[in-house]
């Protein structure tokens, strides 16, 4: 990278700083593996947890219902990670009892807060009975010494007075954190958007009208806004709360369209808001993403931001020419910062500059830009794509073959 470019990148960082502590609460091993066709072995889950811890995740949420889940919990606990381990529960005492039997100190108790969910699932019950049950389960968990998060399922479609009653009820019963669940991804980051789906508005009302001391945002990506909604929640909570939890998954895994990506939320907090605690850990983001892909079978799109194979790849003539002169022209950070690497490929859009550069790398000598053999090589490569049928970049062996055809050895 050109001299000084790292400092140029840093000049753009943290233009707005935060007074709030944004805590990453990764749920890859709970919501993430609810994605169809994914499952992890206890050994792989343990390695995923270890990598999550290494990238700066401070709380890891896991399932408890299947035998492999419980085996994974014991293996994760044995590693003594810095990240706290939390078990997801329904609002049922049996789930809390099972968590206690696993020697877990934190639980997330999930329950719908929208009228649509409550009416569909318990049409025979009145609201007071439902609220009483939630409070009873929270009190039960508190009596067992557990730290309690309450997850307000479908919060962004909930009638406010009903949701407020639930939040105040569980806060009085001992819950420490309320999770705003944007269950179907309809939340809005717009500060002017009203309740129920205006996320900044909801955070303001929760502060003014409830006794809950801390919040969490859990955003789904049905409209493609999970990361933005997560960051919007952090912005809205800044100045109102000392801490906010952000629920995320590696690669955005999860139900339907998934959740806010751990890697994207971390990098946005680091880059735009100067959250320094991630500075020494984000170099393992690519490794964590790759292992999560291996463990779950989820394929990483090559153009996936930050961790994709093409996140720092360049092929077109204008881009490769710029990057060869100064990578800062088309890269917002040094790819090594997140454990990725720069890739310069030869393909249909490649110009003479990148072809010359790749040629010189292979023959280990300088070539004049007007060299006739170089001009022939450029033409041979263009001929490969002349029919418009070929889409893929040239493999190294194909480039070498064309190089020899042009007269280079």
KOLFI-460935 format. One record per residue (C-alpha): residue number from 1; x, y, z. Coordinates in steps of 0.05 Angstrom, whole numbers. Layout:
N
ATOM|NUM|X|Y|Z $
...
//
This chain:
409
ATOM|1|0|0|0 $
ATOM|2|25|69|-17 $
ATOM|3|61|107|39 $
ATOM|4|13|146|82 $
ATOM|5|-50|111|57 $
ATOM|6|-62|80|125 $
ATOM|7|-64|149|156 $
ATOM|8|-111|173|101 $
ATOM|9|-158|117|120 $
ATOM|10|-154|136|193 $
ATOM|11|-172|208|178 $
ATOM|12|-241|184|158 $
ATOM|13|-251|142|220 $
ATOM|14|-294|161|279 $
ATOM|15|-321|227|252 $
ATOM|16|-376|217|303 $
ATOM|17|-357|184|369 $
ATOM|18|-403|148|417 $
ATOM|19|-411|155|492 $
ATOM|20|-449|89|495 $
ATOM|21|-416|21|500 $
ATOM|22|-440|-21|441 $
ATOM|23|-434|-95|459 $
ATOM|24|-436|-149|405 $
ATOM|25|-481|-206|427 $
ATOM|26|-472|-259|373 $
ATOM|27|-527|-309|361 $
ATOM|28|-497|-350|305 $
ATOM|29|-502|-413|348 $
ATOM|30|-576|-399|362 $
ATOM|31|-613|-358|310 $
ATOM|32|-559|-368|258 $
ATOM|33|-566|-444|256 $
ATOM|34|-642|-437|250 $
ATOM|35|-626|-421|178 $
ATOM|36|-653|-479|135 $
ATOM|37|-601|-532|119 $
ATOM|38|-550|-512|172 $
ATOM|39|-526|-551|232 $
ATOM|40|-462|-553|271 $
ATOM|41|-428|-609|309 $
ATOM|42|-409|-596|382 $
ATOM|43|-336|-592|362 $
ATOM|44|-349|-543|306 $
ATOM|45|-394|-501|351 $
ATOM|46|-338|-497|401 $
ATOM|47|-289|-472|349 $
ATOM|48|-340|-421|323 $
ATOM|49|-348|-396|395 $
ATOM|50|-273|-391|403 $
ATOM|51|-267|-350|340 $
ATOM|52|-326|-305|360 $
ATOM|53|-290|-292|425 $
ATOM|54|-225|-276|387 $
ATOM|55|-258|-223|343 $
ATOM|56|-287|-184|402 $
ATOM|57|-356|-214|413 $
ATOM|58|-373|-204|486 $
ATOM|59|-435|-248|493 $
ATOM|60|-451|-312|456 $
ATOM|61|-523|-338|453 $
ATOM|62|-534|-413|443 $
ATOM|63|-590|-464|438 $
ATOM|64|-602|-517|491 $
ATOM|65|-655|-564|465 $
ATOM|66|-617|-619|428 $
ATOM|67|-563|-664|457 $
ATOM|68|-509|-634|411 $
ATOM|69|-529|-564|437 $
ATOM|70|-517|-586|508 $
ATOM|71|-451|-620|490 $
ATOM|72|-428|-557|456 $
ATOM|73|-446|-515|517 $
ATOM|74|-402|-558|562 $
ATOM|75|-344|-555|512 $
ATOM|76|-350|-480|505 $
ATOM|77|-353|-470|580 $
ATOM|78|-290|-511|588 $
ATOM|79|-250|-463|544 $
ATOM|80|-259|-406|594 $
ATOM|81|-273|-353|541 $
ATOM|82|-278|-279|558 $
ATOM|83|-345|-277|523 $
ATOM|84|-405|-291|567 $
ATOM|85|-447|-351|549 $
ATOM|86|-523|-345|548 $
ATOM|87|-578|-396|535 $
ATOM|88|-642|-380|496 $
ATOM|89|-706|-399|531 $
ATOM|90|-780|-397|519 $
ATOM|91|-822|-364|573 $
ATOM|92|-828|-431|608 $
ATOM|93|-799|-452|674 $
ATOM|94|-776|-519|646 $
ATOM|95|-729|-482|598 $
ATOM|96|-701|-441|656 $
ATOM|97|-692|-504|697 $
ATOM|98|-654|-537|640 $
ATOM|99|-609|-476|634 $
ATOM|100|-594|-479|709 $
ATOM|101|-577|-553|703 $
ATOM|102|-526|-534|650 $
ATOM|103|-493|-487|700 $
ATOM|104|-508|-426|657 $
ATOM|105|-509|-356|688 $
ATOM|106|-548|-319|634 $
ATOM|107|-612|-332|597 $
ATOM|108|-653|-298|544 $
ATOM|109|-727|-308|555 $
ATOM|110|-765|-299|491 $
ATOM|111|-839|-282|485 $
ATOM|112|-883|-246|434 $
ATOM|113|-904|-175|449 $
ATOM|114|-947|-161|388 $
ATOM|115|-1022|-171|388 $
ATOM|116|-1017|-211|323 $
ATOM|117|-971|-263|354 $
ATOM|118|-1008|-267|420 $
ATOM|119|-1076|-276|388 $
ATOM|120|-1051|-328|339 $
ATOM|121|-1014|-369|392 $
ATOM|122|-1060|-362|454 $
ATOM|123|-1129|-342|429 $
ATOM|124|-1161|-370|492 $
ATOM|125|-1119|-329|541 $
ATOM|126|-1128|-257|563 $
ATOM|127|-1070|-208|565 $
ATOM|128|-1066|-206|641 $
ATOM|129|-1057|-281|644 $
ATOM|130|-1003|-278|591 $
ATOM|131|-967|-221|625 $
ATOM|132|-971|-257|692 $
ATOM|133|-938|-319|662 $
ATOM|134|-880|-279|633 $
ATOM|135|-868|-243|699 $
ATOM|136|-872|-309|737 $
ATOM|137|-819|-341|693 $
ATOM|138|-773|-281|700 $
ATOM|139|-781|-282|776 $
ATOM|140|-766|-356|774 $
ATOM|141|-702|-344|735 $
ATOM|142|-682|-287|781 $
ATOM|143|-693|-332|842 $
ATOM|144|-641|-379|811 $
ATOM|145|-590|-323|807 $
ATOM|146|-592|-316|731 $
ATOM|147|-578|-253|691 $
ATOM|148|-640|-244|649 $
ATOM|149|-651|-214|580 $
ATOM|150|-724|-212|557 $
ATOM|151|-734|-216|482 $
ATOM|152|-795|-179|456 $
ATOM|153|-813|-220|395 $
ATOM|154|-844|-178|339 $
ATOM|155|-831|-113|377 $
ATOM|156|-832|-72|313 $
ATOM|157|-906|-91|301 $
ATOM|158|-928|-87|374 $
ATOM|159|-982|-42|402 $
ATOM|160|-944|4|448 $
ATOM|161|-987|1|511 $
ATOM|162|-984|-75|510 $
ATOM|163|-909|-76|498 $
ATOM|164|-898|-23|552 $
ATOM|165|-937|-64|603 $
ATOM|166|-894|-126|587 $
ATOM|167|-829|-87|592 $
ATOM|168|-847|-55|658 $
ATOM|169|-872|-122|685 $
ATOM|170|-808|-159|669 $
ATOM|171|-764|-101|693 $
ATOM|172|-800|-104|760 $
ATOM|173|-789|-179|762 $
ATOM|174|-714|-173|753 $
ATOM|175|-699|-172|679 $
ATOM|176|-638|-130|664 $
ATOM|177|-641|-122|588 $
ATOM|178|-700|-116|539 $
ATOM|179|-687|-140|469 $
ATOM|180|-724|-103|414 $
ATOM|181|-736|-158|363 $
ATOM|182|-749|-134|292 $
ATOM|183|-774|-204|278 $
ATOM|184|-796|-194|206 $
ATOM|185|-749|-139|187 $
ATOM|186|-798|-81|182 $
ATOM|187|-762|-35|229 $
ATOM|188|-742|34|205 $
ATOM|189|-679|72|222 $
ATOM|190|-712|138|205 $
ATOM|191|-713|183|267 $
ATOM|192|-780|210|244 $
ATOM|193|-813|142|236 $
ATOM|194|-866|131|289 $
ATOM|195|-883|70|331 $
ATOM|196|-888|12|325 $
ATOM|197|-832|3|274 $
ATOM|198|-793|67|283 $
ATOM|199|-732|41|320 $
ATOM|200|-705|108|346 $
ATOM|201|-775|127|368 $
ATOM|202|-783|61|405 $
ATOM|203|-717|70|441 $
ATOM|204|-737|140|464 $
ATOM|205|-805|115|490 $
ATOM|206|-773|56|525 $
ATOM|207|-727|105|561 $
ATOM|208|-782|153|580 $
ATOM|209|-838|105|597 $
ATOM|210|-807|41|624 $
ATOM|211|-762|20|682 $
ATOM|212|-715|-21|638 $
ATOM|213|-643|-1|649 $
ATOM|214|-612|-31|586 $
ATOM|215|-633|-49|515 $
ATOM|216|-613|-94|458 $
ATOM|217|-629|-92|384 $
ATOM|218|-642|-157|345 $
ATOM|219|-654|-139|272 $
ATOM|220|-675|-185|215 $
ATOM|221|-658|-171|143 $
ATOM|222|-723|-183|106 $
ATOM|223|-719|-114|75 $
ATOM|224|-643|-113|73 $
ATOM|225|-637|-63|130 $
ATOM|226|-613|-105|189 $
ATOM|227|-544|-73|195 $
ATOM|228|-571|-2|186 $
ATOM|229|-626|-15|237 $
ATOM|230|-576|-42|286 $
ATOM|231|-530|18|279 $
ATOM|232|-591|64|282 $
ATOM|233|-608|33|349 $
ATOM|234|-538|47|375 $
ATOM|235|-543|119|352 $
ATOM|236|-612|128|383 $
ATOM|237|-590|98|450 $
ATOM|238|-527|140|453 $
ATOM|239|-537|192|507 $
ATOM|240|-597|156|536 $
ATOM|241|-564|92|561 $
ATOM|242|-494|72|583 $
ATOM|243|-495|7|543 $
ATOM|244|-533|-26|486 $
ATOM|245|-527|-97|462 $
ATOM|246|-528|-112|387 $
ATOM|247|-551|-182|368 $
ATOM|248|-516|-206|305 $
ATOM|249|-495|-269|267 $
ATOM|250|-434|-285|226 $
ATOM|251|-449|-278|152 $
ATOM|252|-519|-254|170 $
ATOM|253|-543|-326|180 $
ATOM|254|-612|-337|208 $
ATOM|255|-686|-346|194 $
ATOM|256|-710|-327|124 $
ATOM|257|-666|-270|101 $
ATOM|258|-623|-274|163 $
ATOM|259|-597|-223|213 $
ATOM|260|-548|-166|218 $
ATOM|261|-478|-191|201 $
ATOM|262|-429|-191|260 $
ATOM|263|-372|-171|214 $
ATOM|264|-410|-112|183 $
ATOM|265|-436|-85|250 $
ATOM|266|-366|-88|280 $
ATOM|267|-334|-54|221 $
ATOM|268|-386|1|218 $
ATOM|269|-377|15|293 $
ATOM|270|-302|15|284 $
ATOM|271|-298|56|220 $
ATOM|272|-354|106|227 $
ATOM|273|-356|114|303 $
ATOM|274|-284|99|323 $
ATOM|275|-301|41|370 $
ATOM|276|-229|24|388 $
ATOM|277|-242|-41|425 $
ATOM|278|-247|-77|359 $
ATOM|279|-181|-51|332 $
ATOM|280|-139|-110|355 $
ATOM|281|-190|-164|339 $
ATOM|282|-219|-150|270 $
ATOM|283|-158|-180|237 $
ATOM|284|-191|-248|249 $
ATOM|285|-258|-231|216 $
ATOM|286|-241|-268|152 $
ATOM|287|-218|-329|191 $
ATOM|288|-282|-329|233 $
ATOM|289|-325|-322|171 $
ATOM|290|-289|-378|133 $
ATOM|291|-295|-426|192 $
ATOM|292|-368|-410|202 $
ATOM|293|-379|-425|129 $
ATOM|294|-342|-491|136 $
ATOM|295|-379|-511|200 $
ATOM|296|-449|-495|175 $
ATOM|297|-444|-506|100 $
ATOM|298|-466|-434|86 $
ATOM|299|-430|-410|23 $
ATOM|300|-400|-340|28 $
ATOM|301|-418|-299|-34 $
ATOM|302|-352|-279|-66 $
ATOM|303|-373|-205|-65 $
ATOM|304|-393|-207|9 $
ATOM|305|-369|-143|42 $
ATOM|306|-307|-149|85 $
ATOM|307|-300|-225|85 $
ATOM|308|-316|-246|14 $
ATOM|309|-261|-271|-33 $
ATOM|310|-276|-212|-80 $
ATOM|311|-284|-159|-26 $
ATOM|312|-216|-131|-46 $
ATOM|313|-211|-160|-116 $
ATOM|314|-198|-118|-178 $
ATOM|315|-202|-136|-251 $
ATOM|316|-226|-78|-294 $
ATOM|317|-173|-35|-327 $
ATOM|318|-189|31|-291 $
ATOM|319|-192|-2|-223 $
ATOM|320|-130|-45|-229 $
ATOM|321|-90|13|-257 $
ATOM|322|-110|55|-197 $
ATOM|323|-96|1|-146 $
ATOM|324|-28|-13|-176 $
ATOM|325|-10|60|-169 $
ATOM|326|-42|68|-100 $
ATOM|327|-89|17|-68 $
ATOM|328|-124|73|-31 $
ATOM|329|-157|94|-96 $
ATOM|330|-205|35|-94 $
ATOM|331|-199|6|-24 $
ATOM|332|-226|38|39 $
ATOM|333|-178|-1|84 $
ATOM|334|-119|-46|77 $
ATOM|335|-150|-115|68 $
ATOM|336|-102|-146|118 $
ATOM|337|-136|-105|172 $
ATOM|338|-195|-154|169 $
ATOM|339|-153|-215|152 $
ATOM|340|-170|-212|77 $
ATOM|341|-124|-201|18 $
ATOM|342|-120|-161|-46 $
ATOM|343|-133|-200|-110 $
ATOM|344|-116|-175|-179 $
ATOM|345|-146|-218|-234 $
ATOM|346|-143|-220|-310 $
ATOM|347|-208|-222|-347 $
ATOM|348|-253|-189|-398 $
ATOM|349|-248|-119|-369 $
ATOM|350|-173|-121|-355 $
ATOM|351|-128|-68|-385 $
ATOM|352|-55|-69|-407 $
ATOM|353|-30|-44|-339 $
ATOM|354|-53|-105|-300 $
ATOM|355|-32|-153|-355 $
ATOM|356|38|-121|-355 $
ATOM|357|41|-124|-279 $
ATOM|358|21|-198|-277 $
ATOM|359|70|-215|-333 $
ATOM|360|127|-182|-297 $
ATOM|361|110|-220|-233 $
ATOM|362|114|-286|-272 $
ATOM|363|177|-274|-313 $
ATOM|364|210|-233|-258 $
ATOM|365|235|-178|-304 $
ATOM|366|211|-110|-327 $
ATOM|367|176|-102|-394 $
ATOM|368|169|-38|-434 $
ATOM|369|96|-18|-442 $
ATOM|370|107|-13|-518 $
ATOM|371|138|-83|-524 $
ATOM|372|108|-117|-584 $
ATOM|373|101|-184|-548 $
ATOM|374|64|-149|-492 $
ATOM|375|16|-118|-543 $
ATOM|376|6|-188|-573 $
ATOM|377|-9|-217|-504 $
ATOM|378|-61|-163|-491 $
ATOM|379|-94|-180|-557 $
ATOM|380|-92|-255|-543 $
ATOM|381|-128|-243|-477 $
ATOM|382|-180|-199|-510 $
ATOM|383|-191|-253|-562 $
ATOM|384|-208|-302|-506 $
ATOM|385|-269|-259|-490 $
ATOM|386|-286|-235|-560 $
ATOM|387|-345|-281|-569 $
ATOM|388|-377|-258|-504 $
ATOM|389|-387|-329|-481 $
ATOM|390|-331|-333|-430 $
ATOM|391|-346|-303|-362 $
ATOM|392|-292|-328|-315 $
ATOM|393|-224|-296|-302 $
ATOM|394|-162|-330|-330 $
ATOM|395|-131|-383|-288 $
ATOM|396|-57|-376|-276 $
ATOM|397|-43|-436|-322 $
ATOM|398|-84|-404|-378 $
ATOM|399|-48|-338|-370 $
ATOM|400|19|-375|-373 $
ATOM|401|-2|-410|-436 $
ATOM|402|-21|-345|-470 $
ATOM|403|43|-314|-445 $
ATOM|404|84|-368|-480 $
ATOM|405|42|-361|-543 $
ATOM|406|60|-287|-544 $
ATOM|407|134|-306|-542 $
ATOM|408|150|-299|-467 $
ATOM|409|187|-354|-431 $
//
